[in-house]
Amino acid sequence: MAFLLLGIYGKVIWLIISIIILGIGHIGIQWQHLKECEIENL
């Protein structure tokens, strides 16, 4: 979140785009891990 705000403040487009891409990937990894944990608990 801090880097996103820094990119917005400094108007650095490549930083904003990079943070969005990394954020989407991170959410995907966490979601996959959550689904694996739910399967193990069944």
HELIX and SHEET records of a PDB file:
HELIX    1   1 ALA A    2  GLY A   10  1                                   9    
HELIX    2   2 ILE A   13  ASN A   41  1                                  29    
END                                                                             
